Amino acid sequence: MLHSTTTPAAKRGALRAGLASGRLLRFPGAFNPLSARLVQRKGFEGVYVSGAVLSADLGLPDVGLTTLSEVAGRSAEIARQTDLPVLVDADTGFGEPLNLARTVQVLEDAGVAALHVEDQVNPKRCGHLDGKTVVDDTTAVRRVRAATDARRDPDLVVVARTDVRGTVPGPGGLRRTVERSKMLVDAGADVLFPEAMADLTEFEAVCSAVDVPVLANMTEFGRSALFTHEQLRDAGVRLVIHPVSLLRLAMGAADRALDALAVDGTLTGQVPHMQTRAELYDLLDYASYEEFDSGVHDAGLEDHRDS
């Protein structure tokens, strides 16, 4: 009832243990707190909060327009509704290293278990679009060091994302990705996130080059093919995110339903595709609220009678 029964510290510890286990951790993207509850119910290991989803939810493109307060607010709403560890997209940290340090502590206070910071030039672009630019090696390393130095809970997981692959064509892109990845790990990154890998062999190359877990982004309509969890696990990947999938499915369903409503004047034909009232109330744990409320009410009456 109400909020998660697991503390942020316990969630961070669970994520650390999961990463150390060697198994593949699956983090679907939640577009709101209710969908985070559903991710937990379906047995996944964690929840992802995507910057692209947050900006789209605000009606904005993913070009660095969202603010720290907006990201922290949504992250807190989601983190307190699930017992799972939450990984949040912190973009480029919302400024210079000092701003990034504040970003880490604000998101830490929001209850997340992990965050990732990237090496794009600010304002950034979606990692699977053309026109990206990355910062120099020194700036990229400083960002990771600022993040790791700023955390107060040593179990907060800092994920370093590199977008180098999408900025350098051909074999040179993979070579530079591996070089940048090693620098970011040496700077203290707990997890390495190589964005826009072309194929499984590229994931294998990065996984072999670093001694920390590697994250794969399985976003639809992107530069990477949609590999299965088994394929990614065999390639050495230890954490996979599906950042925008649930939002795309929900918006696709809403689009089709509104078309039907405009044509038919009723949503009767769409009812079989809807979450039922009973299913929604079950996901919300509605019964426990009624039980709590009646228990408090009854206890109050008993106390009054005894006096």
JOQUI-V366392 format. One record per pair of residues at least 12 apart in sequence whose C-alpha atoms are under 10 Angstrom apart, sorted by sequence separation. I is the first residue (numbers start at 1). J is the second residue. If there is no record, write none. Layout:
I_J, I_J
//
This chain:
27_39, 28_40, 35_47, 36_48, 51_63, 52_64, 54_66, 55_67, 58_70, 75_87, 103_115, 104_116, 120_132, 121_133, 122_134, 147_159, 164_176, 165_177, 181_193, 194_206, 203_215, 228_240, 257_269, 258_270, 26_39, 27_40, 36_49, 51_64, 75_88, 90_103, 104_117, 120_133, 121_134, 122_135, 145_158, 147_160, 164_177, 165_178, 181_194, 193_206, 194_207, 203_216, 216_229, 257_270, 51_65, 52_66, 74_88, 75_89, 90_104, 119_133, 120_134, 121_135, 144_158, 163_177, 164_178, 180_194, 192_206, 218_232, 256_270, 257_271, 51_66, 55_70, 119_134, 120_135, 121_136, 144_159, 162_177, 164_179, 165_180, 192_207, 28_44, 30_46, 31_47, 54_70, 55_71, 72_88, 118_134, 119_135, 120_136, 144_160, 162_178, 164_180, 178_194, 216_232, 226_242, 257_273, 26_43, 27_44, 28_45, 29_46, 30_47, 31_48, 32_49, 54_71, 71_88, 90_107, 100_117, 118_135, 119_136, 143_160, 144_161, 163_180, 164_181, 177_194, 215_232, 253_270, 26_44, 27_45, 28_46, 29_47, 30_48, 31_49, 71_89, 72_90, 119_137, 121_139, 162_180, 177_195, 192_210, 25_44, 26_45, 27_46, 28_47, 29_48, 30_49, 31_50, 71_90, 88_107, 120_139, 121_140, 141_160, 161_180, 162_181, 191_210, 192_211, 197_216, 25_45, 26_46, 27_47, 28_48, 29_49, 30_50, 51_71, 54_74, 71_91, 119_139, 120_140, 140_160, 161_181, 174_194, 177_197, 191_211, 192_212, 193_213, 194_214, 195_215, 196_216, 197_217, 253_273, 24_45, 25_46, 26_47, 27_48, 28_49, 29_50, 31_52, 32_53, 50_71, 54_75, 119_140, 140_161, 160_181, 190_211, 191_212, 192_213, 193_214, 194_215, 195_216, 196_217, 215_236, 216_237, 219_240, 253_274, 26_48, 27_49, 28_50, 31_53, 32_54, 49_71, 68_90, 93_115, 118_140, 119_141, 140_162, 162_184, 190_212, 191_213, 192_214, 193_215, 194_216, 195_217, 196_218, 214_236, 215_237, 216_238, 217_239, 218_240, 219_241, 220_242, 30_53, 31_54, 67_90, 68_91, 93_116, 94_117, 117_140, 161_184, 174_197, 189_212, 190_213, 191_214, 192_215, 193_216, 194_217, 195_218, 196_219, 213_236, 214_237, 215_238, 216_239, 217_240, 218_241, 219_242, 220_243, 29_53, 30_54, 88_112, 90_114, 91_115, 92_116, 93_117, 119_143, 160_184, 173_197, 174_198, 178_202, 182_206, 186_210, 188_212, 189_213, 190_214, 191_215, 192_216, 193_217, 198_222, 199_223, 200_224, 213_237, 214_238, 215_239, 216_240, 217_241, 218_242, 219_243, 220_244, 31_56, 32_57, 49_74, 50_75, 66_91, 68_93, 86_111, 87_112, 88_113, 89_114, 90_115, 91_116, 92_117, 93_118, 118_143, 119_144, 159_184, 160_185, 177_202, 181_206, 185_210, 186_211, 197_222, 198_223, 199_224, 200_225, 213_238, 214_239, 215_240, 216_241, 217_242, 218_243, 219_244, 220_245, 31_57, 49_75, 67_93, 68_94, 85_111, 86_112, 87_113, 88_114, 89_115, 90_116, 91_117, 92_118, 93_119, 96_122, 117_143, 118_144, 159_185, 181_207, 184_210, 185_211, 196_222, 197_223, 198_224, 199_225, 212_238, 213_239, 214_240, 215_241, 216_242, 217_243, 218_244, 219_245, 18_45, 48_75, 64_91, 67_94, 68_95, 85_112, 86_113, 87_114, 88_115, 89_116, 90_117, 91_118, 92_119, 95_122, 117_144, 135_162, 160_187, 175_202, 178_205, 179_206, 182_209, 183_210, 185_212, 196_223, 197_224, 198_225, 199_226, 200_227, 208_235, 218_245, 18_46, 63_91, 64_92, 66_94, 84_112, 85_113, 86_114, 87_115, 88_116, 89_117, 90_118, 91_119, 92_120, 94_122, 95_123, 116_144, 134_162, 135_163, 160_188, 161_189, 166_194, 170_198, 174_202, 177_205, 178_206, 181_209, 182_210, 195_223, 196_224, 197_225, 199_227, 204_232, 207_235, 208_236, 220_248, 49_78, 62_91, 65_94, 84_113, 85_114, 86_115, 87_116, 88_117, 89_118, 91_120, 92_121, 93_122, 94_123, 134_163, 135_164, 159_188, 160_189, 165_194, 166_195, 167_196, 174_203, 177_206, 178_207, 181_210, 182_211, 195_224, 196_225, 203_232, 204_233, 206_235, 207_236, 15_45, 48_78, 49_79, 64_94, 76_106, 80_110, 92_122, 117_147, 133_163, 134_164, 158_188, 159_189, 160_190, 161_191, 162_192, 163_193, 164_194, 165_195, 166_196, 175_205, 178_208, 179_209, 182_212, 204_234, 205_235, 206_236, 207_237, 14_45, 15_46, 47_78, 48_79, 68_99, 72_103, 76_107, 79_110, 80_111, 91_122, 92_123, 116_147, 132_163, 133_164, 134_165, 158_189, 159_190, 160_191, 161_192, 162_193, 163_194, 164_195, 165_196, 166_197, 171_202, 174_205, 175_206, 178_209, 179_210, 200_231, 204_235, 205_236, 206_237, 207_238, 14_46, 47_79, 68_100, 71_103, 72_104, 75_107, 76_108, 78_110, 79_111, 80_112, 91_123, 92_124, 115_147, 132_164, 134_166, 157_189, 158_190, 159_191, 160_192, 161_193, 162_194, 163_195, 164_196, 165_197, 166_198, 174_206, 178_210, 200_232, 203_235, 204_236, 4_37, 73_106, 75_108, 76_109, 77_110, 78_111, 79_112, 91_124, 133_166, 134_167, 157_190, 158_191, 159_192, 160_193, 161_194, 162_195, 163_196, 164_197, 165_198, 202_235, 203_236, 204_237, 68_102, 69_103, 72_106, 73_107, 76_110, 77_111, 78_112, 79_113, 91_125, 127_161, 132_166, 133_167, 156_190, 157_191, 158_192, 159_193, 160_194, 161_195, 162_196, 163_197, 200_234, 201_235, 203_237, 11_46, 47_82, 54_89, 68_103, 71_106, 72_107, 75_110, 76_111, 91_126, 127_162, 128_163, 131_166, 132_167, 133_168, 155_190, 200_235, 46_82, 47_83, 48_84, 53_89, 68_104, 71_107, 72_108, 74_110, 75_111, 76_112, 127_163, 130_166, 131_167, 200_236, 46_83, 47_84, 48_85, 49_86, 50_87, 51_88, 52_89, 69_106, 72_109, 73_110, 75_112, 126_163, 127_164, 129_166, 130_167, 165_202, 200_237, 45_83, 46_84, 47_85, 48_86, 49_87, 50_88, 51_89, 68_106, 69_107, 72_110, 127_165, 128_166, 45_84, 46_85, 47_86, 48_87, 49_88, 50_89, 51_90, 52_91, 68_107, 71_110, 72_111, 127_166, 141_180, 144_183, 145_184, 148_187, 149_188, 44_84, 45_85, 46_86, 47_87, 48_88, 49_89, 50_90, 51_91, 72_112, 113_153, 127_167, 140_180, 141_181, 144_184, 147_187, 148_188, 33_74, 36_77, 37_78, 40_81, 41_82, 43_84, 45_86, 46_87, 47_88, 48_89, 49_90, 50_91, 114_155, 115_156, 116_157, 117_158, 118_159, 119_160, 120_161, 143_184, 144_185, 145_186, 146_187, 147_188, 148_189, 32_74, 33_75, 36_78, 37_79, 40_82, 97_139, 100_142, 101_143, 104_146, 105_147, 108_150, 113_155, 114_156, 115_157, 116_158, 117_159, 118_160, 119_161, 120_162, 137_179, 141_183, 142_184, 144_186, 145_187, 146_188, 147_189, 148_190, 31_74, 32_75, 33_76, 34_77, 35_78, 36_79, 39_82, 40_83, 96_139, 97_140, 100_143, 101_144, 104_147, 108_151, 109_152, 113_156, 114_157, 115_158, 116_159, 117_160, 118_161, 119_162, 120_163, 137_180, 140_183, 141_184, 144_187, 145_188, 33_77, 34_78, 36_80, 37_81, 38_82, 40_84, 99_143, 100_144, 101_145, 102_146, 103_147, 104_148, 107_151, 108_152, 112_156, 113_157, 114_158, 115_159, 116_160, 117_161, 118_162, 119_163, 120_164, 136_180, 140_184, 141_185, 143_187, 144_188, 145_189, 193_237, 30_75, 32_77, 33_78, 36_81, 37_82, 39_84, 40_85, 97_142, 98_143, 100_145, 101_146, 102_147, 104_149, 105_150, 106_151, 108_153, 111_156, 112_157, 113_158, 114_159, 115_160, 116_161, 117_162, 118_163, 119_164, 138_183, 141_186, 142_187, 144_189, 192_237, 32_78, 33_79, 35_81, 36_82, 37_83, 96_142, 97_143, 100_146, 101_147, 104_150, 105_151, 116_162, 137_183, 141_187, 144_190, 193_239, 31_78, 33_80, 34_81, 35_82, 36_83, 37_84, 96_143, 97_144, 99_146, 100_147, 101_148, 103_150, 104_151, 105_152, 120_167, 137_184, 140_187, 141_188, 191_238, 192_239, 193_240, 30_78, 33_81, 34_82, 36_84, 92_140, 95_143, 97_145, 98_146, 99_147, 101_149, 102_150, 103_151, 104_152, 105_153, 108_156, 141_189, 191_239, 32_81, 33_82, 97_146, 98_147, 101_150, 102_151, 107_156, 36_86, 93_143, 96_146, 97_147, 100_150, 101_151, 92_143, 93_144, 98_150, 104_156, 93_146, 97_150, 161_214, 93_147, 104_158, 159_213, 160_214, 161_215, 159_214, 160_215, 30_86, 159_215, 27_84, 29_86, 166_223, 27_85, 29_87, 64_122, 65_123, 27_86, 29_88, 63_122, 64_123, 65_124, 27_87, 63_123, 64_124, 62_123, 63_124, 64_125, 119_180, 62_124, 63_125, 64_126, 49_112, 62_125, 63_126, 48_112, 61_125, 62_126, 47_112, 61_126, 62_127, 119_184, 47_113, 48_114, 49_115, 46_113, 48_115, 128_195, 129_196, 11_79, 127_195, 128_196, 15_84, 16_85, 87_156, 90_159, 92_161, 127_196, 128_197, 14_84, 15_85, 87_157, 89_159, 91_161, 8_79, 11_82, 14_85, 15_86, 87_158, 88_159, 7_79, 8_80, 11_83, 12_84, 13_85, 15_87, 87_159, 89_161, 117_189, 7_80, 10_83, 11_84, 12_85, 52_125, 116_189, 3_77, 4_78, 6_80, 10_84, 11_85, 12_86, 52_126, 116_190, 3_78, 4_79, 5_80, 6_81, 8_83, 10_85, 11_86, 12_87, 51_126, 52_127, 116_191, 118_193, 3_79, 4_80, 5_81, 6_82, 7_83, 8_84, 9_85, 114_190, 115_191, 116_192, 117_193, 118_194, 3_80, 4_81, 5_82, 6_83, 8_85, 114_191, 116_193, 118_195, 2_80, 3_81, 4_82, 5_83, 6_84, 7_85, 8_86, 2_81, 3_82, 4_83, 6_85, 1_81, 3_83, 4_84, 127_217, 128_219, 128_220, 128_221, 129_222, 128_222, 129_223, 127_222, 128_223, 126_222, 127_223, 128_224, 16_113, 15_113, 16_114, 9_108, 12_111, 14_113, 15_114, 8_108, 11_111, 12_112, 13_113, 8_109, 11_112, 12_113, 8_110, 9_111, 11_113, 12_114, 8_111, 9_112, 10_113, 11_114, 7_111, 8_112, 9_113, 8_113, 19_157, 16_155, 15_155, 16_156, 12_153, 13_154, 14_155, 15_156, 16_157, 12_154, 13_155, 15_157, 12_155, 13_156, 9_153, 11_155, 12_156, 13_157, 8_153, 9_154, 10_155, 11_156, 12_157, 9_155, 8_155, 9_156, 8_156, 87_241, 89_243, 19_190, 19_191, 16_190, 56_244, 24_213, 26_215, 24_214, 25_215, 26_216, 27_217, 28_218, 29_219, 53_243, 54_244, 57_247, 22_213, 24_215, 50_241, 52_243, 53_244, 56_247, 20_212, 48_240, 49_241, 50_242, 51_243, 52_244, 53_245, 19_212, 20_213, 46_239, 48_241, 49_242, 50_243, 51_244, 53_246, 54_247, 19_213, 45_239, 46_240, 47_241, 48_242, 49_243, 50_244, 53_247, 19_214, 46_241, 47_242, 48_243, 49_244, 53_248, 47_243, 48_244, 26_229, 25_229, 24_229, 24_230, 39_246, 24_232, 25_233, 24_233, 23_233, 24_234, 22_233, 35_246, 24_236, 25_237, 26_238, 27_239, 28_240, 29_241, 30_242, 31_243, 35_247, 23_236, 24_237, 25_238, 26_239, 27_240, 28_241, 29_242, 30_243, 31_244, 22_236, 23_237, 24_238, 25_239, 26_240, 27_241, 28_242, 29_243, 30_244, 31_245, 32_246, 22_237, 23_238, 24_239, 25_240, 26_241, 27_242, 28_243, 29_244, 30_245, 31_246, 32_247, 22_238, 23_239, 24_240, 25_241, 26_242, 27_243, 28_244, 29_245, 30_246, 31_247, 21_238, 22_239, 28_245, 29_246, 30_247, 31_248, 20_238, 28_246, 29_247, 19_238, 31_250, 18_238, 19_239, 18_239, 41_283, 38_283, 34_280, 37_283, 38_284, 37_284, 35_283, 34_283, 34_284, 2_284, 1_284, 2_285, 1_285, 2_286, 1_286, 1_287, 2_288, 1_288, 2_289, 1_289, 1_292
//
